Amino acid sequence: MTAIRVRSALALPLAVLGVLIGVVEKMMFKMVNWYDLYVYSPLSKAVSPVVAQIPRFLVVQGHTYTVFTANIVSWTRTVLVLPIAYCLKYGLFTTAFWLVMLHDFLDHVDGIVARVQKKIYGPIDDPILGGFMDAFCDKTEGLSEMTG
């Protein structure tokens, strides 16, 4: 690895900045671990059995329809952007708050659905598409909150 030489006047501030970034990174990794331990893992344990009981497919008059997947949960999150934006625009902040909470809950549920259905049905969903849709839905919601 090649080091970049920096003027001596910048060396100390950059060294201090590097140390501060390292401290912030350690704190953030600790927070992520706490989140996984105290929020996501208990939520996953509670929701997984329910998700496993919901059928992925529905057969109607000999035709099979896919009715429940992680991507459908993600699209539901995207549709929630419309009422969230409406509520923010017209000052219905309590309703907007609860819709955002539902949106964030569904953000966790789509991952749980993907994991549970992979155990039940095998790898039938494209994980690249699922990851893209998850990120897309997150950005859509963030934009609606900023412009709402």
Helices and strands as residue ranges (DSSP letters): H 8-35, I 36-40, H 41-53, E 57-60, E 63-66, H 70-79, H 81-89, H 93-121, H 127-147
